């Protein structure tokens, strides 16, 4: 997805619906078979969670740069997480990835 402003991101994220655990498993199976649309559906289903994390950041940090860092963290988490294994929930792993992305963003742009 392409976002023009932070408000555009929030608007698009609010239109995305979350998936059930069973839907996640089905998308993961399709992803293993090379289905890029299944990967995209998984990513889009977690945009509302991503928006929630960004809204909790300090107001001066809420910009498209932070959205990009979070989006990269989301994509990497989707690509590396084994949805077919019953270990930790993906949302726990993703929250951890988002916190890391926020710290990296702050360290990178704290001088500006």
KOLDO-820342 format. One line per field, with one value per atom (N, C-alpha, C): residue in one letter; x, y negated, z; atom name. Coordinates in nm, 4 decimals. Example, Ala and Ser with C-alpha at 12.3 -4.5 7.8 and 13.67 -1.06 7.14 Angstrom:
// residues 2
aa	A A A S S S
px	1.3190 1.2300 1.3200 1.2850 1.3670 1.2900
py	0.5690 0.4500 0.3300 0.2250 0.1060 -0.0030
pz	0.7800 0.7800 0.7800 0.7080 0.7140 0.7870
at	N CA C N CA C
END
This chain:
// residues 112
aa	X X X X X X X X X X X X X X X X X X X X X X X X X X X X X X X X X X X X X X X X X X X X X X X X X X X X X X X X X X X X X X X X X X X X X X X X X X X X X X X X X X X X X X X X X X X X X X X X X X X X X X X X X X X X X X X X X X X X X X X X X X X X X X X X X X X X X X X X X X X X X X X X X X X X X X X X X X X X X X X X X X X X X X X X X X X X X X X X X X X X X X X X X X X X X X X X X X X X X X X X X X X X X X X X X X X X X X X X X X X X X X X X X X X X X X X X X X X X X X X X X X X X X X X X X X X X X X X X X X X X X X X X X X X X X X X X X X X X X X X X X X X X X X X X X X X X X X X X X X X X X X X X X X X X X X X X X X X X X X X X X X X X X X X X X X X X X X X X
px	0.0832 0.0000 0.0879 0.0391 0.1091 0.0275 0.0971 0.0307 0.0846 -0.0040 0.0343 0.0660 -0.0167 0.0016 -0.0228 0.0085 -0.0167 -0.1673 -0.2471 -0.3924 -0.4452 -0.3826 -0.4187 -0.3892 -0.2756 -0.2426 -0.3466 -0.3816 -0.4814 -0.6151 -0.6536 -0.7813 -0.7785 -0.6696 -0.6600 -0.6506 -0.5789 -0.5652 -0.6993 -0.7823 -0.9118 -1.0091 -0.9835 -1.0720 -1.0330 -0.9154 -0.8683 -0.9296 -0.9639 -1.0211 -0.9177 -0.9291 -0.8362 -0.8798 -0.7882 -0.8149 -0.8294 -0.9021 -0.9078 -0.7812 -0.7574 -0.6397 -0.6456 -0.7638 -0.7794 -0.7487 -0.7929 -0.7635 -0.6131 -0.5482 -0.4022 -0.3330 -0.3772 -0.3172 -0.3365 -0.4555 -0.4809 -0.3912 -0.3774 -0.2899 -0.1443 -0.1029 0.0345 0.0621 -0.0355 -0.0188 -0.0066 -0.0891 -0.0836 0.0483 0.0959 0.2236 0.3381 0.3352 0.4405 0.4408 0.3247 0.3148 0.3510 0.3897 0.4333 0.3257 0.2134 0.1042 0.1336 0.1659 0.1973 0.0730 -0.0431 -0.1673 -0.2005 -0.1704 -0.1932 -0.1024 0.0209 0.1143 0.0601 0.0124 -0.0415 -0.1655 -0.2501 -0.3683 -0.3273 -0.2253 -0.1750 -0.1220 -0.0448 0.0112 -0.1004 -0.1970 -0.3065 -0.3921 -0.4029 -0.4856 -0.4231 -0.2941 -0.2270 -0.2013 -0.2510 -0.2363 -0.3097 -0.4292 -0.4922 -0.4075 -0.3426 -0.2552 -0.1357 -0.0820 0.0290 -0.0125 -0.1304 -0.1803 -0.1945 -0.2422 -0.2557 -0.1225 -0.0202 0.1126 0.1672 0.1460 0.1961 0.1238 -0.0053 -0.0814 -0.0325 0.0305 0.0817 0.2204 0.2816 0.4120 0.3913 0.4962 0.4893 0.4432 0.3639 0.3088 0.4149 0.5303 0.6321 0.6972 0.6747 0.7286 0.6302 0.5037 0.4010 0.4106 0.4842 0.4990 0.5193 0.5313 0.5423 0.6738 0.7767 0.9021 0.8833 0.8120 0.7845 0.6940 0.5971 0.5093 0.5930 0.6915 0.7785 0.8582 0.9141 0.9878 0.8974 0.7755 0.6815 0.6385 0.6181 0.5758 0.6854 0.8096 0.9202 0.9268 0.9039 0.9030 0.7891 0.6722 0.5566 0.5849 0.6400 0.6701 0.7735 0.8767 0.9790 0.9199 0.8338 0.7716 0.6832 0.6061 0.5198 0.6052 0.7154 0.8008 0.8753 0.9050 0.9880 0.9099 0.7870 0.7101 0.6494 0.6519 0.5912 0.4493 0.3528 0.2128 0.1570 0.2202 0.1696 0.2126 0.2952 0.3422 0.2637 0.2289 0.1529 0.2462 0.3250 0.4106 0.3491 0.4221 0.3684 0.2719 0.1760 0.0886 0.1669 0.1280 0.1967 0.1883 0.0777 0.0622 0.1671 0.2081 0.3137 0.4461 0.4779 0.6020 0.5999 0.4856 0.4749 0.4895 0.4324 0.4478 0.5953 0.6671 0.8095 0.8828 0.8468 0.9087 0.8790 0.7564 0.7199 0.7997 0.8186 0.8977 1.0418 1.0960 1.2314 1.2375 1.1361 1.1332 1.1272 1.0504 1.0409 1.1760 1.2433 1.3749 1.4735 1.4739 1.5640 1.5344 1.4061 1.3670 1.4141 1.3948 1.4362 1.5876 1.6616 1.8073 1.8531 1.7918 1.8311 1.8028 1.6886 1.6450 1.6429 1.7075 1.7066 1.7913 1.8860 1.9711 1.9028 1.7980 1.7331 1.6329
py	0.1180 0.0000 -0.1246 -0.2258 -0.3535 -0.4547 -0.5319 -0.6310 -0.7687 -0.8665 -1.0027 -1.0835 -1.0694 -1.1391 -1.0402 -1.0825 -0.9964 -0.9751 -1.0777 -1.0627 -0.9657 -0.9663 -0.8707 -0.7285 -0.7090 -0.5779 -0.5334 -0.6223 -0.5875 -0.5528 -0.6269 -0.6001 -0.4634 -0.4315 -0.3020 -0.1867 -0.2080 -0.1027 -0.0740 -0.1766 -0.1558 -0.0767 -0.0676 0.0088 0.1559 0.1906 0.3296 0.4104 0.5328 0.6195 0.7225 0.7639 0.8622 1.0030 1.0971 1.2366 1.3218 1.4295 1.5286 1.6145 1.6911 1.7797 1.8782 1.9288 2.0247 1.9587 1.8340 1.7627 1.7376 1.7064 1.6882 1.8159 1.9291 2.0580 2.0854 2.0581 2.0793 1.9898 1.8629 1.7723 1.8181 1.8675 1.9154 2.0342 2.1247 2.2396 2.1926 2.0959 2.0417 1.9683 1.8972 1.8262 1.9226 2.0361 2.1371 2.1891 2.1850 2.2259 2.1162 1.9989 1.8896 1.7875 1.7920 1.6987 1.5627 1.4635 1.3298 1.2558 1.2889 1.2250 1.2662 1.3895 1.4354 1.3584 1.3358 1.2570 1.1158 1.0576 0.9212 0.9138 1.0159 1.0187 1.0256 1.1060 1.1136 0.9779 0.9140 0.7837 0.6825 0.6780 0.5817 0.6088 0.7330 0.7626 0.7107 0.6833 0.6299 0.4793 0.4121 0.2669 0.1944 0.2396 0.1723 0.1803 0.2936 0.3070 0.2128 0.2032 0.1139 -0.0313 -0.0685 -0.2043 -0.2325 -0.1348 -0.1520 -0.1769 -0.1041 -0.1241 -0.2620 -0.3055 -0.4368 -0.5481 -0.5320 -0.6349 -0.6504 -0.5472 -0.5556 -0.6192 -0.6437 -0.7106 -0.8597 -0.9261 -1.0715 -1.1403 -1.2469 -1.3138 -1.3576 -1.4034 -1.4487 -1.3326 -1.2092 -1.0922 -1.0344 -1.0729 -1.0160 -1.0795 -1.0141 -1.0613 -0.9426 -0.9706 -0.8617 -0.7850 -0.8485 -0.7772 -0.6638 -0.6915 -0.5873 -0.4797 -0.5208 -0.4234 -0.3292 -0.3821 -0.2994 -0.2003 -0.2460 -0.1553 -0.0438 -0.0809 0.0190 0.1152 0.0625 0.1483 0.2495 0.2056 0.2981 0.4050 0.3656 0.4623 0.5618 0.5134 0.6004 0.7006 0.6535 0.7427 0.8479 0.8059 0.9016 1.0046 0.9590 1.0511 1.1525 1.1082 1.2000 1.3009 1.2557 1.3445 1.4471 1.4139 1.5031 1.5846 1.5481 1.6174 1.7459 1.8512 1.9785 1.9846 1.9459 1.9423 2.0816 2.1829 2.3196 2.3874 2.3208 2.3752 2.3083 2.3828 2.3270 2.2838 2.1828 2.1315 2.0004 1.8931 1.7652 1.7118 1.6317 1.5699 1.4692 1.4554 1.3624 1.2198 1.1829 1.0459 1.0133 1.1104 1.0870 1.0597 1.1425 1.1233 0.9883 0.9541 0.8296 0.7084 0.7141 0.6033 0.5812 0.6897 0.6807 0.6181 0.6580 0.6022 0.4530 0.4140 0.2724 0.1905 0.2436 0.1712 0.1544 0.2577 0.2474 0.1431 0.1412 0.0444 -0.0981 -0.1192 -0.2519 -0.2957 -0.2057 -0.2397 -0.2708 -0.1911 -0.2167 -0.3511 -0.3833 -0.5109 -0.6271 -0.6164 -0.7232 -0.7421 -0.6317 -0.6399 -0.7020 -0.6625 -0.7123 -0.8608 -0.9069 -1.0438 -1.1338 -1.0946 -1.1775 -1.3046 -1.3055 -1.4226 -1.5308 -1.4980 -1.5963 -1.6802
pz	0.0000 0.0000 0.0000 -0.0645 -0.0695 0.0097 0.0931 0.1761 0.1424 0.1338 0.0994 0.2256 0.3267 0.4538 0.5672 0.6877 0.8033 0.8204 0.7914 0.8009 0.6959 0.5782 0.4735 0.5210 0.5873 0.6422 0.7433 0.8373 0.9387 0.8741 0.7707 0.7021 0.6345 0.5658 0.4974 0.5964 0.7066 0.8077 0.8739 0.8891 0.9551 0.8684 0.7396 0.6513 0.6423 0.6920 0.6861 0.8000 0.7700 0.8736 0.9176 1.0427 1.0962 1.0567 1.0696 1.0338 1.1587 1.1431 1.2505 1.2419 1.3435 1.3450 1.2287 1.1999 1.0898 0.9546 0.9370 0.8124 0.7991 0.9106 0.9083 0.8630 0.9160 0.8793 0.7307 0.6799 0.5364 0.4510 0.4900 0.4157 0.4241 0.5413 0.5571 0.4660 0.4553 0.3652 0.2207 0.1831 0.0474 0.0235 0.1269 0.1165 0.0917 0.1614 0.1420 -0.0016 -0.0642 -0.2034 -0.3017 -0.2482 -0.3353 -0.3683 -0.3001 -0.3271 -0.2625 -0.3459 -0.2947 -0.2470 -0.3021 -0.2566 -0.1133 -0.0767 0.0601 0.1561 0.1152 0.1970 0.2157 0.1083 0.1145 0.2042 0.1992 0.2866 0.4329 0.4626 0.6003 0.6459 0.5622 0.5966 0.6203 0.5305 0.5444 0.6673 0.7078 0.8245 0.9538 0.9516 1.0703 1.0629 0.9590 0.9519 1.0655 1.1080 1.2225 1.3498 1.3718 1.4883 1.4745 1.3550 1.3290 1.3552 1.3109 1.3334 1.4824 1.5574 1.7017 1.7696 1.7268 1.7849 1.7493 1.6265 1.5845 1.6594 1.6827 1.7553 1.8987 1.9544 2.0909 2.0980 1.9823 1.9803 2.0094 2.0486 2.0724 1.9443 1.9568 1.8372 1.7353 1.7812 1.6854 1.6101 1.6540 1.5839 1.4834 1.4929 1.4061 1.2677 1.1798 1.0423 0.9497 0.8210 0.7232 0.7360 0.7901 0.8130 0.9123 1.0201 1.1189 1.0597 0.9777 0.9109 0.8257 0.7557 0.6721 0.7563 0.8673 0.9557 1.0072 1.0475 1.0981 0.9867 0.8679 0.7572 0.7222 0.7261 0.7007 0.8087 0.9344 1.0447 1.0275 0.9849 0.9619 0.8507 0.7407 0.6288 0.6680 0.7396 0.7821 0.8787 0.9694 1.0651 0.9934 0.8956 0.8198 0.7435 0.6874 0.6081 0.6930 0.8178 0.8991 1.0019 1.0302 1.1339 1.0787 1.1592 1.1196 1.1764 1.0952 1.1375 1.1626 1.1061 1.1170 1.2464 1.3240 1.4510 1.5643 1.6650 1.7770 1.8891 1.8635 1.9704 2.0186 2.0118 2.0536 1.9475 1.9887 1.8887 1.8043 1.6800 1.5905 1.6427 1.7039 1.7539 1.8604 1.9403 2.0395 1.9697 1.8722 1.7965 1.7253 1.6687 1.5936 1.6849 1.8036 1.8990 1.9314 1.9504 1.9775 1.8587 1.7369 1.6156 1.6023 1.6371 1.6312 1.7320 1.8512 1.9514 1.9032 1.8416 1.7857 1.6750 1.5888 1.4794 1.5339 1.6402 1.7005 1.7565 1.8264 1.8820 1.7698 1.6645 1.5513 1.4876 1.4754 1.4156 1.5029 1.6333 1.7243 1.7203 1.7225 1.7181 1.5870 1.4783 1.3459 1.3285 1.3766 1.3491 1.4717 1.5808 1.7016 1.6862 1.5959 1.5761 1.4955 1.4243 1.3362 1.4089
at	N CA C N CA C N CA C N CA C N CA C N CA C N CA C N CA C N CA C N CA C N CA C N CA C N CA C N CA C N CA C N CA C N CA C N CA C N CA C N CA C N CA C N CA C N CA C N CA C N CA C N CA C N CA C N CA C N CA C N CA C N CA C N CA C N CA C N CA C N CA C N CA C N CA C N CA C N CA C N CA C N CA C N CA C N CA C N CA C N CA C N CA C N CA C N CA C N CA C N CA C N CA C N CA C N CA C N CA C N CA C N CA C N CA C N CA C N CA C N CA C N CA C N CA C N CA C N CA C N CA C N CA C N CA C N CA C N CA C N CA C N CA C N CA C N CA C N CA C N CA C N CA C N CA C N CA C N CA C N CA C N CA C N CA C N CA C N CA C N CA C N CA C N CA C N CA C N CA C N CA C N CA C N CA C N CA C N CA C N CA C N CA C N CA C N CA C N CA C N CA C N CA C N CA C N CA C N CA C N CA C N CA C N CA C N CA C N CA C N CA C N CA C N CA C
END
